[in-house]
């Protein structure tokens, strides 16, 4: 496993003020599109919030070549 730190766009799923899930997005436009889609699916659930952020993150390259967020570095 290779670990690196980069600035990324991420789509966050926040429930009760805690980050439940985070996904890397290629750019802000794609992130906002995913956010709109997710919000339409979660209509009526006030506990769930979706948010796009630009942040540094500790990324991990998996054995299959995919890249995942290991840890967000919120400044």
C-alpha positions as a Markdown table, in Angstrom:
| # | Residue | x | y | z |
|---|---|---|---|---|
| 1 | Unk | 0.0 | 0.0 | 0.0 |
| 2 | Unk | 1.2 | 3.4 | -1.0 |
| 3 | Unk | 0.1 | 6.4 | 1.1 |
| 4 | Unk | 0.3 | 10.0 | -0.2 |
| 5 | Unk | -1.1 | 13.4 | 0.8 |
| 6 | Unk | -2.9 | 15.5 | -1.9 |
| 7 | Unk | -5.6 | 18.2 | -2.2 |
| 8 | Unk | -8.8 | 16.6 | -3.4 |
| 9 | Unk | -12.5 | 17.3 | -3.8 |
| 10 | Unk | -14.6 | 15.0 | -1.6 |
| 11 | Unk | -18.4 | 14.4 | -1.3 |
| 12 | Unk | -19.2 | 13.9 | 2.4 |
| 13 | Unk | -22.2 | 12.2 | 4.0 |
| 14 | Unk | -22.8 | 13.8 | 7.4 |
| 15 | Unk | -25.2 | 12.4 | 9.9 |
| 16 | Unk | -25.7 | 13.9 | 13.4 |
| 17 | Unk | -22.7 | 16.2 | 12.8 |
| 18 | Unk | -20.3 | 13.3 | 12.1 |
| 19 | Unk | -18.8 | 12.3 | 8.8 |
| 20 | Unk | -20.1 | 8.9 | 8.0 |
| 21 | Unk | -18.7 | 8.4 | 4.5 |
| 22 | Unk | -16.4 | 10.3 | 2.1 |
| 23 | Unk | -15.8 | 9.8 | -1.6 |
| 24 | Unk | -13.1 | 11.3 | -3.9 |
| 25 | Unk | -14.5 | 13.3 | -6.7 |
| 26 | Unk | -12.5 | 14.3 | -9.9 |
| 27 | Unk | -13.7 | 18.0 | -9.7 |
| 28 | Unk | -16.1 | 20.3 | -8.0 |
| 29 | Unk | -18.7 | 20.0 | -10.8 |
| 30 | Unk | -18.9 | 16.3 | -10.4 |
| 31 | Unk | -19.1 | 16.6 | -6.6 |
| 32 | Unk | -22.0 | 19.0 | -6.8 |
| 33 | Unk | -23.8 | 16.8 | -9.3 |
| 34 | Unk | -23.4 | 13.8 | -6.9 |
| 35 | Unk | -24.6 | 16.0 | -4.0 |
| 36 | Unk | -27.8 | 17.0 | -5.8 |
| 37 | Unk | -28.5 | 13.4 | -6.7 |
| 38 | Unk | -27.9 | 12.2 | -3.1 |
| 39 | Unk | -30.2 | 15.0 | -1.7 |
| 40 | Unk | -33.0 | 13.9 | -4.0 |
| 41 | Unk | -32.7 | 10.4 | -2.7 |
| 42 | Unk | -32.7 | 11.4 | 0.9 |
| 43 | Unk | -35.8 | 13.7 | 0.8 |
| 44 | Unk | -37.4 | 14.1 | 4.2 |
| 45 | Unk | -34.5 | 12.9 | 6.3 |
| 46 | Unk | -33.3 | 16.0 | 8.2 |
| 47 | Unk | -30.5 | 14.1 | 10.0 |
| 48 | Unk | -28.5 | 13.5 | 6.8 |
| 49 | Unk | -26.5 | 16.3 | 5.1 |
| 50 | Unk | -24.3 | 16.1 | 2.0 |
| 51 | Unk | -21.4 | 18.4 | 1.5 |
| 52 | Unk | -18.7 | 19.0 | -1.1 |
| 53 | Unk | -15.3 | 20.1 | 0.2 |
| 54 | Unk | -11.8 | 20.8 | -1.1 |
| 55 | Unk | -9.3 | 19.5 | 1.4 |
| 56 | Unk | -6.0 | 17.8 | 1.9 |
| 57 | Unk | -6.3 | 14.1 | 2.4 |
| 58 | Unk | -4.2 | 11.1 | 3.2 |
| 59 | Unk | -4.8 | 8.8 | 0.2 |
| 60 | Unk | -4.2 | 5.1 | -0.1 |
| 61 | Unk | -3.5 | 3.3 | -3.4 |
| 62 | Unk | -5.0 | -0.2 | -3.1 |
| 63 | Unk | -3.7 | -3.4 | -4.6 |
| 64 | Unk | -6.2 | -3.1 | -7.5 |
| 65 | Unk | -5.0 | 0.4 | -8.3 |
| 66 | Unk | -8.0 | 2.3 | -6.9 |
| 67 | Unk | -7.5 | 5.3 | -4.7 |
| 68 | Unk | -9.4 | 5.8 | -1.4 |
| 69 | Unk | -9.3 | 8.4 | 1.3 |
| 70 | Unk | -7.6 | 7.1 | 4.4 |
| 71 | Unk | -7.9 | 10.3 | 6.4 |
| 72 | Unk | -9.2 | 13.9 | 5.7 |
| 73 | Unk | -6.9 | 16.7 | 6.9 |
| 74 | Unk | -9.3 | 19.4 | 7.8 |
| 75 | Unk | -7.6 | 22.8 | 8.4 |
